[in-house]
Structure formats: C-alpha cells, structure tokens
C-alpha cells in the first residue's frame, strides 16, 4: 500500500516539473533583473526568438513576465552577442517594431529604447508611409493612429513634431505615385502642433 502511494506522489511531482519546463521559465523568473531575464533566454533560444521575447515582454504581452527597461535588455543583448547574432536580433526586433502601431512604438521608446531620441520621431515619420502601404491603411485609420500617437507622446511634443516632419516629407517625396490621393491631400500639409 505504501509503495503505490509513493509511486503516485513521484509521478505527480514529475508532472509538475514537466509543466514548469514546458513553460520554459523558472518559477522566480519575473523577479530577475531585465538583464538576467535576457541572459536566460539568450542561453536557451536563437537571436530572433530573443528579439520576440524582449519586444513582447517590454510591451507587456507575455503572461506574468515583463521587461521594465528596453534599453537595459537591448544593451545586454548587444554586449553579449557576436556581430552575426546582433544582426539577426536587430533585424527581427526591427521587423517586430515596424508592425507595431505608432503609439506602441512610442510606448517602447519610453521604456528606454536604445534609439537616438533626436532622430526617433523623424525616422518613425519617414518609415510610416511604408506601414500605410503594407497595411493598406485608410485616411481614417491613419488619422486615428496619429491621434493615438500624439496622445502617447504626451508632453514629448518634440518627438511628435519630428514624426510629422518625417511623415509629410515622405509624402512629398512620394506624391503622385500609388497611394490614394485622399491620403496625400489629408496629410501632406499636416501641422506639427
């Protein structure tokens, strides 16, 4: 009678350990520093998977796991990967960021992004036209996304102004190509205040 109970308790314990390993993270994972979290994932995953982990955790999209400072996480990545792995990480992180809305990108930027604060808004504006095309955004979609972005910028009016400058310049350079003329007409003379 004791032996079957012992076997059952051992099997039950094995099942719990298997579940922990399926999740892939130790029970105290979220109590680790951002650098320690990234170090753990770097030991067990490929650079593109690390990029997905960092972006999702920084956005709060991983259940019970957060990255508080994107800058700390990315600094750890770039300090500990060789150049080939850095390129893979950067390409995947860039692809992920490009698919985020403007307000999500601003949220990441505020989490201590490693991007240069002086050029962040300008580059975001210049690249936004590609997002408009890729996602086939309408005038109302763009209008909503820009309003959400302005709200996300809050008191950081410089980033918003730089975004508007970049976006309107991209529209000027691209005028009369393949976008709906309503988009050009609505946003090409957009004010940056």
N, C-alpha and C positions, 0 to 999 in steps of 0.2 A: 504494500500500500504506500509506503514512503517513497519507494523508487519511482512509481508512476507520477507521483506529485512532484518529485524533484525534476523529472524529465519535462513535465508540463511547464514548470516555472522556468527552466532553462530555455525551452522553446519560446515561451512568451517573451523572455528577455532578449532572445535573438531577434524576434520580430521587431521589437522596439529599436534595436540597434540598426536593423536594416532600414527602417523608416528614417532614422537620423541620417544615414548615409545616402538614402535616396534624395533627401533634401539637399545634401551636399555641404551643409554648413554646420559647424559645431553649435551646440545649444547657446553658448555665450557670444556668438559671432557679432551681434549688434553692439555689444559692449566694447568691442575692439576699436582702436582708433581708425580713421579713414585709411591711413597708410597700411595698417595691419590687415584690414579687410582686403585691400587691393593686393597686398603681398600674398595672402592666402589664395585668392582667385588666380593670380599670376602663376602660382605653383601648380595649379590643377587645371588650367584652361589655356586655350590659344589666345593670341593677342586680340583677335576680332571678338571673341567671347568676353574678354576682359573689357573691351570697349562697350559692349552691350550691357554688361553688368554695371559699369561705372555710370553710364548715362541713365539707365533705368533706376538705379539706386539713388542717384542725385535728384532725379525727378520725383522720387517717392513712389515709384511704380513696382517696387519689389516688396512683397509682403514681409513686414517686420524687419526690413533691412534698409538702412539709409546711409547715404554719403552726405555728410554735412558740408564739406568744402571740396568742390570740384577741383579747385586749384591744388590742394594737397594731394588728392587722389591722382591727378594727372602728372603732377611733379614726381610722384613716386614712380609712376609708370615710365616716364621719360628718363628718369635717373637710373632705372634698373633693367631696362630692355636694351638690347643692342640695336643698331640702326635699322636693321631689316625688320625687327619686331616693332620698333617705333613707327615705321612706315605703315605696317599693317594695322596697328592700333589707330593711328591718326586717320587713315582712310576710312575705317569703319566708324570711328567716332564722328568724323565729318559727314558721312552718309546719313548717320542717325540724326545728327543735329539738323541737317538740311531738310529732313522730313518733319521736324517739329514745327509747330506754328510759331509765329513771331513772338507771341507772349511766352511760350515755353522756352524759346531761345533766350529771351530776356531773363526768365527765371534762372536758367543755368548760368547766365552771365553774372547774375547777382550772387550766385553760390560760389563765387571765387574762381571763375573761369580763368584759364591761362591766356586768354585772348587779350590783345592790347586794347585797353579801354578807349584810346583815342580813335582807333580805326574800326572797332567792333560795329558801331551803328552804320558807318559808311559801307563797310563790306556787306552787312546784312541787307541794306537797301539795294546795293548793286546786284546781289545774288537773288533778291526776292522775285525779280522778273522770271527767273528760271523756275521758281516754285509756282508762280502763277501759271506758267505754261504746262509744267509737268502735272499739276493737279487740276488743270482746266478750270481755274477759279473765275467766277463771275465778278462783275462790278460789286455786287452786294457782299459776296464772300470776301473780297479784298477790303472793302470798306469796314466790315466787321472785324477782320483780322488786324487791320491797322488801328482801329479804335481800341481793341483789346490790348494791343502792343503799347499804345500810348498810356493806357491805364497801368499796365505792368511797369512801364518806365517810371511812373510816379514822379518824384522830384528830380529825376535824372533827365532833365529836358535836353541836355547836350546830346545824349545818345539818340533821342527821338529826332532831333533836328538833323543829325548826321544820317540817320536812316532815310528821312525824307529827301535829303540832298542826293544820296546814293540812288534811291528808287527813281526819282524824277530824272536824274541824269541817265540812268539805264533806259528809261522810256524815251528820252530824247534821241539817244544813240540808236534805238531800235525802231523808231517811228516808221510807220507805213510798211512794216514787214508782215507778220502773220497774225498778230493779236487783233481781237475785236476792237474796232475804233472807239467804242464806248469806253474801254479801259484807258486808252490814251487820253481821250477827251476829259475823262473824270479826274485823272491823277497826274497828268503831265505838268500841270501848274499848281500842284498841291502846295499849300503853305506849311512851313515847318514850325508852326507855333500852336 
